[in-house]
Amino acid sequence: MTVTFANCPKTTKTLRHAVTCGLSALALTSFGFVAMSNSALAQTATSTRPVAQNVTTQNAALLADAVNFTGTQLIATGNVEVLYSDMRLSAGRITYDRATGALSIEGPIYLSQNGGDTVVLASAADLSSDLRNGILTSARLVIDQQFQLAAASMERIDGRYTRLARTVSSTCKICEGSSVPLWQIRASEVIHDSEARQIYFTDAQLRLWDVPVFFLPRLRLPDPTLERATGFLVPVLNDSSTLGTGLQIPYFITLGEHRDLTVSPFIATEARSLNLRYRQAYQNGALEINGALSTDETDNGLRGYLFADGLWDVGNDLQFGIDLRATSDISYLLDYDIYDGDRLTSRIWLERYGSDTAFDAQLIHIRTLRESEVAIEDTLPFLIGDASYKHFFSPKKLGGTAWVELSSSAFYRESDTDVDGMDVLRTSAEIGWENSAIWGPGIRVDGQVSGVVDAYSIWQNSEYESQVGRVTPAALLRLSYPLERTTSTGAHQMIEPIVQLSWSQSYGGDVPNSDSVLSEFDSGNLLALSQFSGSDRRGIGARGAVGVKFSHQGKDLSYGATVGRVIARENDSDYTVVSGLSGITSDLLIDAYAQLDNKLYLSSRALLDNDLSVNKWETRLDLLRKRYSLGLVHSFVQADADEDRDTDLSEVGLDSTIKLNDNWTATADFRYDFEAEQTSSSGIAFEYLNECARVKLGVSRSYTDSDSTDPTISYSFSVGFGAFGNQSTSSQGTCGF
C-alpha cells in the first residue's frame, strides 16, 4: 500500500517515510491532516495511533486506503476515517479543497460526536474543514441509540445546532409487514441543540399508526442524553370509587444542578389535588419533601399530607436524619393511595457507629391511624425520645470483651389525667463483660455478667413513686457442643445442642412498663438474658433455655432449623399469653429455613403450646425465576386481649410478577383474611415496555370498611413514548403489542 504526495521529493514512498513527508506538506493547510493507512495502524498501534487534539489546534487524524494531494486538493478514498476534536467521521471518499477550505464527502457517511451520543448518517455532504458547518443530504440523526430523526436534508451550524427539514422522528423500530412505526412525530423543521441537549419542533404532528392524533405549532423535548430537564412527565389517568375519574399531570422543574420541584395537579370528578415533590442534593446529604393539598366530596374540608426525608453527614462520622410525616385526617392517606399503615411515625435521629463505639439518639412522634384508637389517642405515647452510648473494650487481665453503656428514654402523653396520662423518664448506666472458651472434647463455654442502674422520674401516675431507683445484676452461662462434618457432595453440616442458665433480678422500687408491652419469641432472643423488647422489664429470677441448631450449607441447597424452649423458675406476668413466654415453660419454638440455588427461599416460624396447638405461625415463600417471581406469606396469631386483639388473625398475602413475553409484564397482589372470610385488598397491573413505548394499566381494590374509610376500587392508566417518560428502555428494537 502506498501514499502519494505531490510536493514530496519522490511521488511514491513507503508508508513510514510518507507519514513524515505528509506532515510537512499538510502543515501548510488549515485542516492539518496526519495521513496514515488503515493497514499500518494495526502494526504500530502503540506508537503511531492518532490522538484527537483540542479543536483550537486545528489538528486532525486521517485514515484511508489511499490519499492523493494535488497541490490544491487532498483526495482520500477507501474506508476513510477522520478524527477531529470530539468528532469522528467515516465516509467512502473525501475531497478537501485547500482554496475554499471545504470538504466534499461521498457516503455512506457516519459522523459521531460526544463519544457516540449523537450520530449522523447521510448519503452525501458538503462540510467545512472543522466539520462544524455544512449540508448533508438524505440524512438521519440518532441520539443516544434511542431517538431517530430522518430528513431530506440536514444542516450543521457551529458544531452545536443541527437543523433538519421535513422530518420524521421516533424511537420505534419499523417491523416486518409495516411501513410505519407505532408512533412518530412529523415536523416541517427540527432543531437539535447538542449543548443544551434540547430538540425543538415546528409544526409538530403526533401520529399513531400513521394516523394524526395531535398537533402543536411548537414543541420542545429534551434529548435522551439529558437526565434532568424542565417539562411535563408522563400523565396518569386514575379512576377511584372514592375520588371518581381523574387525571394527574406532573410537571418537572429544575432549580439548578442540585434541586428540583415536581408539581402534579390532580383533577377528578369528585376531588381536586395539588401534589408537590421537592428534592435537593447537598455536598453531605440529600433532602426530599412530598406533600399535597386536596378538596373532595368528604366532609373533612381542606385535606393534605406532608412527608419529609433527609440524611446528612455532619462530620466526625455522625449521621443526622429526619423522617417527618403528617396528615390532616386518619383516612386521607388511604383515600389517595399514599400510605396504608395503622401508625404514622415521625423521627429525627443522630447516630455514629465505629469499631468499638455506638451512639444513637432519636426523637419519635407517633400518631395512630386506627379508628378504634382515636377516642383514646391522648392516652397513647405520642412523643418518645431515647439516647444511647456504648463503648466496647478488651480487659488485658480478664480477656474477653467488656462494655459500658449510658442510655436514656422518655415517654410523653398529651392527657393530663392520672394513670392514663402518665409520663416517664428513664436514665440508665450498664457495665458488662463476656467471654468464651473451648473445654474438654470441644464443648464451647460462653459466660456473661452485667449490672444495670436505672433512675426513673414518673409523672401523673399515683400508683408509682415519682422518683424510683433500681439495680439489676445479671449473669449467664451457656454450654454448646457444635459438631461439624463435610458430606460426600462437599456440603458443610453442623448440629449444635445448647443448654443455657441465666439469672437477672431487679432490686428497688416498682416502675411502669412502657417499652416492653409486646415481646416476640424467636431464634434471635432464645438465648438472650431477657426476652423483653425494652428496658422497663429486665427479668425476675432464674431462667433456663434448651435448644438445638442444625444447618446444611451446600453448593446449590442450604437449609437449617432451630428448636428451643425457655424454662423459668417462676411465671412472669408481664409476658402476654400469645408471646409464647408466659408461664413456667415457654411455647416450643420451631424456626426453619431452606434456600435453593438463590431462586427459592422458604422460612417458617411457629410457637406451639404444651398441647402442640399453634399460638403463632408465620411462613414465607419467595420464588425467583427468569420470567416470574412469587412472594407468598401466611400469618396466624391467636386472639389476646392483652395485645388488643379480640379475634384470631389469619391472613395470606401474595405478591407476584410474571413476564408474559419480551414486552408484557403482569404484577398482582392479594391479601385474604381467613377469620373475616373476605379479601382485604387486591390488585393487578399490566405493563408493556420496549424502545418505542410504555403502557401501564392497573386496577386495585381495598375492602376496608369503617366510619372514616369506605371500600375503594381504583383504576390507573399511563402512557410513555420511547425515551420520553421511561425509566428504562430496551437497547434492542422489538415489534408488536
Disulfide bonds with the S-S distance in Angstrom:
Cys8-Cys21 1.63
Cys172-Cys692 1.63
Cys175-Cys735 2.06
